[in-house]
Amino acid sequence: MIIVATHKDFNTSILEENYSPVQVGCFFTDVDLGFLKDNIGTNISEKNKSYCELTALYYAWKNKSKNKKYLGLAHYRRLFVKDSFKAKINASKEVLTDSDINEILIDYDVILPKKRFYPFTTVKQHYCQSHFEKDILLLEELISNKYSEYSESFNSVVNSKSIHLYNMFVMKTELADEYCEWLFSVLFELESLVDISNYDSYQGRIFGFLSERLLNVWVHKNKLRVKELNVYEPDGRRYTEKALKYLKEYR
């Protein structure tokens, strides 16, 4: 099962039955999109503004993943595909199927997006330029003090020049359970230490941003065999806007 986090209606016709759209942030709205909701059962829907798509992952982990072969996370506007160019022509034939995933997970432990490379900076420096330095330093301290077995991997990841983004992954359920147990224990501990009451709506997404880094740390520490795949964005990407923003950061 791949959870597709969304806060709006979208075209689900290109998805097979192994995909389950989950409406996030339902704690804050009465709008019903007709999908599964992140405020049902054991949930953290009230944390959606700071945890982003992770509220869908938490819901699936706690309520829906049992007896499933695998668990994954994607977005209404970001999906794993076999070929991103062909997906622009006929996305329904390129979005990963249940058969594709089962075949990949024979030889690999996890499916991740292809890495983003930062030619002029490290992962840590890029985070500090885009967000608040104190937050990643606090996370670094927390890892060192309470999850010290991950310190070496944390340092390796944040001092590198590339990273898997979007919090997107697919793993066998047993492995995904282990990841979620670790991830949310770290984030809940960090949440008790950091004050985000004065953050704007963008910076308030702190735990969604930091979890992107933590996924890489967990994969590195556990020496997982990674299959990298393209990510297709059905609504298109604002390449020019993204490029100008990136260049502005390094002027």
HELIX and SHEET records of a PDB file:
HELIX    1   1 CYS A   26  PHE A   28  5                                   3    
HELIX    2   2 SER A   45  LYS A   47  5                                   3    
HELIX    3   3 ASN A   48  TYR A   51  1                                   4    
HELIX    4   4 LEU A   54  ASN A   63  1                                  10    
HELIX    5   5 SER A   84  ILE A   89  1                                   6    
HELIX    6   6 ALA A   91  LYS A   93  5                                   3    
HELIX    7   7 ASP A   98  ASP A  107  1                                  10    
HELIX    8   8 VAL A  123  SER A  130  1                                   8    
HELIX    9   9 GLU A  133  LYS A  146  1                                  14    
HELIX   10  10 SER A  148  TYR A  150  5                                   3    
HELIX   11  11 SER A  151  VAL A  158  1                                   8    
HELIX   12  12 THR A  173  GLU A  191  1                                  19    
HELIX   13  13 GLN A  203  ARG A  205  5                                   3    
HELIX   14  14 ILE A  206  LYS A  221  1                                  16    
HELIX   15  15 TYR A  239  GLU A  249  1                                  11    
SHEET    1   A 8 LEU A  36  LYS A  37  0                                        
SHEET    2   A 8 TYR A  19  GLN A  23  1                                        
SHEET    3   A 8 ILE A   2  THR A   6  1                                        
SHEET    4   A 8 TYR A  70  HIS A  75  1                                        
SHEET    5   A 8 PHE A 169  LYS A 172 -1                                        
SHEET    6   A 8 VAL A 110  PRO A 113 -1                                        
SHEET    7   A 8 VAL A 226  TYR A 232  1                                        
SHEET    8   A 8 LEU A  79  VAL A  81 -1                                        
SHEET    1   B 2 ARG A 116  PHE A 117  0                                        
SHEET    2   B 2 SER A 162  ILE A 163 -1                                        
END                                                                             
